[in-house]
């Protein structure tokens, strides 16, 4: 379901945020099938270089998420791919 954030995503995002700003500094991260992009956005805000990926129909949701917080995410990229027919 587009735009839905599952509980596990919130738990992982909170865990990453709890680790602090230096936890992901300098790390390269790929979030596959990101949906809303929450985990990737949190990782990017904490210093990781993040590629947020999902299928093309999710692109608008991802762009909205990234643009709304882009000022704090200098190292966040979005990639959409056709995963199956």
Secondary structure, 3 states (H helix, E strand, C coil): CCCCCCHHHHHHHHHHHHHCCCCCCCCEEEECCCCCCHHHHHHHHCCCEEEEEEEHHHHHHHHHHHHHHHHHCCCEEEEEECCCC
